[in-house]
């Protein structure tokens, strides 16, 4: 058996099965009961130390142009 043929059959069967099981396992792990608090904490991490919005830099506020 040629190496290419062997690798092709391996990828078409066992590797496909392994990747499918990995994907399903990750979906079960992400949507498991009790993970909502962990995911919410990860989503809010960028806002953890914010007290108030910072100043708006000059020229960054969109508005009508004065060129017309």
N, C-alpha and C positions, 0 to 999 in steps of 0.2 A: 504494500500500500504506500502510495506517495505521501510525503509529509503534508502537502497542501490538502489532499483529500482527507487525511486524518484530522487535521486542524479544522477543516470546514465542517466535517461531521460532528466534531466535538463542540464547535460553536453553535451549530444548529440544534443540538440536543441538550447537553448538560450545562453549558454556559447560559443558554437561554433560560433553562429551568432555574439555575442559581440566581440569575438576575431578577427573574420574576419573583422568586421567593424573597429576595432581598428587598425589592420594591414593596411587596405586600407587608413584610415585616416592618419596614419604615412607616408605612401608613398606619399600621396598628399601633406602633410606638408613638407617633405624633398625635393620634386621636384617642389615646388611651384615657380612661377616666382619671381625673386628678392632674392632668397636665396643663389645664387651662391657666392656673395660677403661675406656673413657670413660664409659659408662653407670654402671658400678659406682662410679667416682670421683664422679660427680654425685649418686648415691644416698647416698654416705657423707659428703658435704660437711658436713652438720650435726653430725656426730660427730668431725670432724677434730681439734679442740682439747680434747676432753673427756678429763680425767684420771680423774675419779671422779664419781659422782652428787652433786648438790648436796643441801643439807639439805631435809627435807620440811617445808613450812610447817605451822604448828599449825592443826588443824581441817580439814586436807585429806585425812586418812587416813579412808577409809570404815570404819565399824564399827557396832556396835549403838548405837541412840540411848538416851539416859538419860531420855527423857521418859516412858517407859512405866511 
